[in-house]
Amino acid sequence: MFYTYILQSENDPDRHYIGWTSNLTRRLDEHNAGKCTHTSKSAPWTLKAYFAFRTEELARRFERYLKSGSGREFARRHFQ
């Protein structure tokens, strides 16, 4: 399975991060360990929501959608 996920910073609850992975637990650990330059300054992170897909392409497409204007609004309305 492949996952698209939304993280929320514990230190700055208004800060979110959207990504995709094939190993959700490992990826969250990497974000919290500071191994991702985009998220290291706002760690620690909490998993806010995740979505499972059968293919990498679907997970990537949903990530791109969530990062778009309408996708951010969708996530704000449904997950915050």
N, C-alpha and C positions, 0 to 999 in steps of 0.2 A: 504494500500500500504506500501511497504518497500523500503527504499532508500539507495543507495550507493552514497557517496558524496566525493568530493575533496575540501579541504579547503586550503587557501593560507594565510600565515601570513602577516599582514599589515606592521609589523615592519621589517620583514625579507622575502621579496618576493620570495627568493629561497627556503624557507621552506614550505612544503606542508604536509597535513595530510589526510589520507584516512580512512573512516569509514562507518558504516551502521547504520540505525535507522528506526523506524516506525513513528517518529515525527521529521521532519527535523528542524522546527523552534525551538522547545524546545532544541534539541541537539546542534544547533548552539549557542543558548543562554548559555547553559552549558559550552561549550568550551570557550566562551568569558568571562564567569564569573569565570573561573579558576577551575571549578569542575572536570576537567579531568587532571590527573597528566601528561599525555603525551603532552598536548598542553598548559598548563597554562603559561609556561615561554615565549611562543611566541605569546601570545594574544596581540591584538585582531586579529580575523580571519575573512576572507571574503569567502563566498561560491563561489568557482570557477566553479564547475559543479556538477550536481546530476543526478541520473538515477533511475527511478521508476520501481519496480518489483511487481508482484502480490503475490509472496511468500517470506518469510524470507530466505529460502534456496537459492533462486536465488540471492538475495541481498548479502548474505554472500559469495557465490561463486564468484560473480563479485568483491567484495572487496578483496578476496584472490588473484584473478587474477591481479588486479591493484597493489597489493603489491609485485607481482613477478617481476622479471627482465624484461620480455617482456611486462608485464602490465604497468610498470612504463614508459617504452619507448613509448608504445601506448598513455598513458596519456600525456606525454611530447610533442609528435608530434601533438596531436589533441586538447589539451586544454591549452597549454602554449604559 
